[in-house]
Amino acid sequence: MRHAFLLATCLMLINTAAIAEPAFGSLADDCFSEWKTRGWVIGEDNTPAHEVERFANGIRKICEVRSQMFIEDPEISPYIQGRLAELAPYVFSADESAVRTLILKLQQRPAGHQFSGSFMQD
């Protein structure tokens, strides 16, 4: 009887993970697609940021972390928050804990226009 309970619990956890994984991937893809519509540019030649592979991969990683955090806490938006100047230092970093800390910091920021200390615009 105990083995049956453990087996049922394991199957339930596997099914839950299988359901959550597509949602996580879908959220991350949706986040990345939404970010691309913002038209961020980088460099003196105003290259679209989504065309710079390393930058786009960094944003994709931030979207993945945001999606994971959203699944853990629906109060955290699965979409990119913050300005280019705020996110740029984290885009090329693979440090997930630093990205999580930034996301929590941006989440706690009061609503409304905030001066980011930069003349860059989103």
Backbone as CSV, one residue per row, in Angstrom:
resi,resn,N_x,N_y,N_z,CA_x,CA_y,CA_z,C_x,C_y,C_z
1,MET,0.824,-1.191,0.000,0.000,0.000,0.000,0.869,1.256,0.000
2,ARG,1.916,1.249,0.820,2.810,2.407,0.893,3.514,2.646,-0.437
3,HIS,3.903,1.555,-1.094,4.566,1.673,-2.393,3.618,2.261,-3.437
4,ALA,2.369,1.886,-3.380,1.381,2.419,-4.313,1.209,3.923,-4.111
5,PHE,1.206,4.361,-2.837,1.084,5.782,-2.535,2.292,6.546,-3.071
6,LEU,3.492,6.016,-2.845,4.712,6.663,-3.350,4.713,6.721,-4.867
7,LEU,4.288,5.643,-5.513,4.231,5.613,-6.968,3.231,6.646,-7.489
8,ALA,2.069,6.724,-6.850,1.056,7.702,-7.262,1.566,9.124,-7.079
9,THR,2.267,9.373,-5.980,2.824,10.705,-5.721,3.870,11.058,-6.767
10,CYS,4.746,10.121,-7.100,5.778,10.371,-8.114,5.144,10.656,-9.467
11,LEU,4.134,9.873,-9.837,3.455,10.101,-11.119,2.785,11.466,-11.153
12,MET,2.204,11.886,-10.042,1.558,13.193,-9.975,2.598,14.304,-10.148
13,LEU,3.764,14.160,-9.505,4.820,15.166,-9.630,5.353,15.225,-11.062
14,ILE,5.500,14.075,-11.685,5.978,14.039,-13.072,4.973,14.719,-13.984
15,ASN,3.685,14.425,-13.805,2.648,15.051,-14.627,2.604,16.555,-14.402
16,THR,2.757,17.002,-13.152,2.763,18.433,-12.844,3.946,19.107,-13.525
17,ALA,5.118,18.487,-13.475,6.301,19.047,-14.129,6.110,19.096,-15.632
18,ALA,5.488,18.072,-16.198,5.263,18.046,-17.645,4.311,19.159,-18.069
19,ILE,3.333,19.467,-17.225,2.398,20.548,-17.538,3.074,21.904,-17.354
20,ALA,3.870,22.079,-16.298,4.514,23.356,-16.006,5.586,23.691,-17.029
21,GLU,6.297,22.701,-17.536,7.395,22.963,-18.466,6.928,23.659,-19.744
22,PRO,5.849,23.186,-20.411,5.394,23.921,-21.590,4.956,25.341,-21.251
23,ALA,4.323,25.533,-20.094,3.901,26.878,-19.698,5.122,27.754,-19.492
24,PHE,6.151,27.211,-18.854,7.386,27.956,-18.623,8.013,28.348,-19.955
25,GLY,8.147,27.391,-20.863,8.737,27.671,-22.170,7.919,28.666,-22.963
26,SER,6.615,28.522,-22.892,5.720,29.428,-23.596,5.811,30.842,-23.036
27,LEU,5.874,30.964,-21.717,6.019,32.278,-21.092,7.329,32.934,-21.501
28,ALA,8.405,32.177,-21.495,9.713,32.722,-21.864,9.702,33.168,-23.323
29,ASP,9.091,32.365,-24.201,9.011,32.742,-25.618,8.161,33.996,-25.803
30,ASP,7.047,34.072,-25.073,6.169,35.238,-25.161,6.887,36.486,-24.652
31,CYS,7.637,36.346,-23.560,8.425,37.447,-23.005,9.422,37.949,-24.047
32,PHE,10.127,37.020,-24.680,11.140,37.391,-25.676,10.482,38.079,-26.882
33,SER,9.367,37.544,-27.335,8.657,38.153,-28.471,8.183,39.558,-28.136
34,GLU,7.649,39.734,-26.927,7.184,41.059,-26.508,8.365,42.028,-26.440
35,TRP,9.499,41.564,-25.913,10.683,42.420,-25.814,11.122,42.888,-27.204
36,LYS,11.095,42.003,-28.183,11.530,42.378,-29.539,10.694,43.521,-30.109
37,THR,9.439,43.631,-29.701,8.571,44.692,-30.226,8.942,46.068,-29.678
38,ARG,9.777,46.109,-28.648,10.148,47.390,-28.035,11.129,48.182,-28.888
39,GLY,11.799,47.525,-29.801,12.691,48.235,-30.712,13.975,48.754,-30.091
40,TRP,14.492,48.080,-29.071,15.747,48.515,-28.466,16.861,48.463,-29.499
41,VAL,17.724,49.459,-29.464,18.883,49.505,-30.356,20.141,49.679,-29.513
42,ILE,21.263,49.192,-30.051,22.534,49.331,-29.350,23.614,49.758,-30.340
43,GLY,24.620,50.391,-29.817,25.748,50.820,-30.639,25.490,52.134,-31.336
44,GLU,26.570,52.704,-31.845,26.466,53.984,-32.538,25.685,53.877,-33.841
45,ASP,25.649,52.682,-34.406,24.906,52.508,-35.657,23.455,52.100,-35.424
46,ASN,23.015,52.120,-34.140,21.635,51.794,-33.771,21.185,50.427,-34.302
47,THR,22.034,49.445,-34.111,21.701,48.080,-34.507,20.559,47.580,-33.632
48,PRO,19.515,47.009,-34.243,18.444,46.440,-33.427,19.021,45.380,-32.479
49,ALA,18.729,45.508,-31.200,19.313,44.628,-30.183,18.975,43.163,-30.432
50,HIS,17.791,42.881,-30.978,17.417,41.484,-31.211,18.241,40.846,-32.329
51,GLU,18.957,41.646,-33.111,19.814,41.113,-34.174,21.228,40.802,-33.686
52,VAL,21.564,41.216,-32.479,22.874,40.923,-31.893,22.709,39.642,-31.081
53,GLU,23.258,38.544,-31.590,22.994,37.222,-31.029,23.287,37.124,-29.531
54,ARG,24.438,37.596,-29.093,24.778,37.504,-27.666,23.813,38.314,-26.806
55,PHE,23.416,39.486,-27.288,22.475,40.318,-26.535,21.111,39.625,-26.475
56,ALA,20.638,39.145,-27.621,19.340,38.475,-27.675,19.337,37.232,-26.784
57,ASN,20.436,36.484,-26.773,20.519,35.303,-25.910,20.468,35.696,-24.438
58,GLY,21.081,36.817,-24.091,21.022,37.307,-22.712,19.613,37.703,-22.313
59,ILE,18.911,38.368,-23.206,17.512,38.730,-22.936,16.668,37.472,-22.808
60,ARG,16.942,36.488,-23.660,16.208,35.227,-23.580,16.421,34.581,-22.204
61,LYS,17.659,34.632,-21.694,17.955,34.072,-20.374,17.187,34.835,-19.285
62,ILE,17.144,36.154,-19.389,16.378,36.956,-18.423,14.897,36.577,-18.497
63,CYS,14.387,36.360,-19.700,12.990,35.938,-19.858,12.749,34.577,-19.205
64,GLU,13.709,33.675,-19.345,13.570,32.360,-18.714,13.522,32.488,-17.197
65,VAL,14.400,33.306,-16.646,14.418,33.505,-15.193,13.118,34.162,-14.740
66,ARG,12.664,35.176,-15.472,11.405,35.851,-15.117,10.243,34.863,-15.149
67,SER,10.207,33.989,-16.143,9.126,33.004,-16.260,9.152,32.030,-15.094
68,GLN,10.342,31.576,-14.714,10.463,30.689,-13.555,9.958,31.395,-12.302
69,MET,10.356,32.651,-12.139,9.942,33.404,-10.956,8.435,33.645,-10.951
70,PHE,7.850,33.872,-12.121,6.402,34.067,-12.222,5.658,32.804,-11.797
71,ILE,6.170,31.642,-12.199,5.534,30.382,-11.809,5.613,30.209,-10.298
72,GLU,6.713,30.655,-9.700,6.877,30.579,-8.243,6.034,31.636,-7.517
73,ASP,5.880,32.818,-8.139,5.176,33.940,-7.506,4.485,34.773,-8.585
74,PRO,3.173,34.602,-8.768,2.444,35.318,-9.822,2.464,36.846,-9.700
75,GLU,2.961,37.378,-8.588,3.090,38.823,-8.446,4.248,39.371,-9.292
76,ILE,5.139,38.494,-9.728,6.283,38.894,-10.551,5.893,38.740,-12.012
77,SER,6.025,39.808,-12.753,5.654,39.777,-14.168,6.608,38.867,-14.946
78,PRO,6.073,38.069,-15.870,6.943,37.238,-16.699,7.585,38.043,-17.844
79,TYR,7.276,39.335,-17.927,7.794,40.177,-19.009,8.913,41.073,-18.521
80,ILE,9.771,41.476,-19.439,10.911,42.329,-19.127,10.423,43.617,-18.485
81,GLN,11.001,43.923,-17.348,10.749,45.184,-16.661,12.083,45.922,-16.610
82,GLY,12.051,47.202,-16.553,13.281,47.974,-16.475,13.699,48.504,-17.834
83,ARG,14.718,49.320,-17.793,15.207,49.995,-18.993,16.474,49.320,-19.501
84,LEU,16.802,49.616,-20.724,18.004,49.057,-21.338,19.230,49.307,-20.465
85,ALA,19.377,50.521,-19.955,20.549,50.861,-19.138,20.607,50.034,-17.855
86,GLU,19.446,49.662,-17.309,19.411,48.860,-16.084,19.729,47.394,-16.356
87,LEU,19.279,46.899,-17.492,19.431,45.483,-17.803,20.752,45.135,-18.481
88,ALA,21.330,46.089,-19.204,22.531,45.805,-19.991,23.638,45.099,-19.211
89,PRO,23.950,45.500,-17.978,25.028,44.799,-17.265,24.725,43.320,-16.993
90,TYR,23.450,42.946,-17.011,23.057,41.571,-16.702,22.866,40.714,-17.946
91,VAL,22.763,41.350,-19.098,22.477,40.632,-20.333,23.588,39.650,-20.679
92,PHE,24.829,40.040,-20.479,25.946,39.180,-20.850,26.413,38.309,-19.683
93,SER,25.795,38.475,-18.538,26.131,37.666,-17.360,25.252,36.429,-17.354
94,ALA,25.835,35.311,-17.073,25.049,34.078,-16.961,24.681,33.811,-15.515
95,ASP,24.846,34.802,-14.656,24.627,34.642,-13.222,23.132,34.760,-12.904
96,GLU,22.477,33.620,-12.783,21.037,33.606,-12.550,20.654,34.269,-11.230
97,SER,21.472,34.111,-10.197,21.124,34.726,-8.908,21.176,36.248,-8.998
98,ALA,22.120,36.793,-9.773,22.175,38.252,-9.954,20.945,38.741,-10.720
99,VAL,20.525,37.982,-11.712,19.332,38.350,-12.481,18.102,38.301,-11.577
100,ARG,18.002,37.271,-10.745,16.877,37.165,-9.809,16.851,38.362,-8.851
101,THR,18.022,38.742,-8.356,18.112,39.888,-7.442,17.655,41.160,-8.142
102,LEU,18.091,41.365,-9.379,17.668,42.537,-10.151,16.154,42.533,-10.343
103,ILE,15.595,41.407,-10.699,14.145,41.316,-10.929,13.381,41.684,-9.655
104,LEU,13.828,41.181,-8.523,13.171,41.512,-7.252,13.316,42.998,-6.934
105,LYS,14.475,43.558,-7.231,14.696,44.993,-6.998,13.764,45.829,-7.878
106,LEU,13.639,45.470,-9.143,12.744,46.196,-10.048,11.287,46.029,-9.618
107,GLN,10.946,44.858,-9.084,9.582,44.593,-8.621,9.206,45.504,-7.462
108,GLN,10.175,45.824,-6.622,9.911,46.635,-5.429,9.899,48.128,-5.722
109,ARG,10.336,48.526,-6.902,10.376,49.941,-7.258,8.963,50.497,-7.327
110,PRO,8.745,51.700,-6.789,7.403,52.294,-6.847,6.980,52.551,-8.293
111,ALA,5.682,52.496,-8.508,5.135,52.738,-9.844,5.369,54.180,-10.260
112,GLY,5.393,54.395,-11.556,5.579,55.745,-12.081,6.930,55.900,-12.735
113,HIS,7.141,57.045,-13.333,8.377,57.326,-14.040,9.537,57.451,-13.056
114,GLN,10.594,56.735,-13.331,11.783,56.765,-12.484,12.975,57.147,-13.345
115,PHE,13.774,58.071,-12.875,15.000,58.432,-13.583,16.018,57.344,-13.327
116,SER,16.561,56.771,-14.395,17.477,55.654,-14.244,18.925,56.075,-14.152
117,GLY,19.194,57.393,-14.208,20.576,57.843,-14.158,21.234,57.760,-15.516
118,SER,20.461,57.600,-16.538,21.017,57.438,-17.876,20.188,58.262,-18.857
119,PHE,20.803,58.623,-19.954,20.088,59.347,-20.992,19.564,58.392,-22.063
120,MET,19.787,57.096,-21.875,19.296,56.103,-22.841,17.788,55.987,-22.694
121,GLN,17.143,55.698,-23.777,15.699,55.503,-23.734,15.390,54.093,-24.156
122,ASP,14.287,53.568,-23.621,13.825,52.237,-24.022,13.264,52.332,-25.427
